[in-house]
Amino acid sequence: MEPLVRTNLLAVGVNGRTQLLSELPIRLVSVQSAAEAVVCIRNDRFESVLSTWNLDDMPGGLFLKRLRVVKPDLTTIVLINNEDPSEEILARSIGVCAVLTEDCSDDFLVRAVASVLGLEVPAEAAAITEARQKAFSKKSYRKVIGLLRGGG
């Protein structure tokens, strides 16, 4: 039995990582450009957006900056470049709900998106995550747990 759809998520410029979110009870629409995202937002109802900070047609977070102005209540999650701390500062300054790095693990991405959207990670996905965590070295595992708890 399919889980009930709890939210509509628009993924913008996430380049193939959207398949990871298929276990969550969401309706997912994935596009690669800000222009496509604007059309989707005009023609459909989305409660949340997952976007890369630097899109080819709107670099420097321009898409999210404009989106936050016209849809301030929209839940927004951004993927930033781990090498550029200014992206995180700028993303937080416009009020995005969550900031993740583009190189975060697949498991962390799924859990973070689920957490921000107020969803539980399905049992199958949680079991896969648990098996992967056992394969981490203790140091890596501590780092992931620290990030999940909001540490650095």
ZIHU-V750435 format. One line per field, one symbol per residue. phi: phi as a letter, one per 20 degrees, with the letter a starting at -180 (. if undefined). psi: psi as a letter, one per 30 degrees, with the letter a starting at -180 (. if undefined). A space follows every 50 residues. Layout:
phi=???
psi=???
This chain:
phi=.ffffeaddddcmelnefgfefeeecedddcdcfgfffffffdbdcebcd cffdegebfmmggffffffecfeffcccddffecfffffffffenffbcc efeffgffgffffgffemdefggfffffgfffffeffgffffffffffen ed
psi=kklkkflkkkkjgfifffffgfflilkkkklfleeeeeeeeeflkkflkj kkejkefilggeeeeeefefiffkkkkkklkffjffeeeeeeffglekkl kfglleeeeeeeeeeefhlkkleeeeeeeeeeefflleeeeeeeeeeegg a.
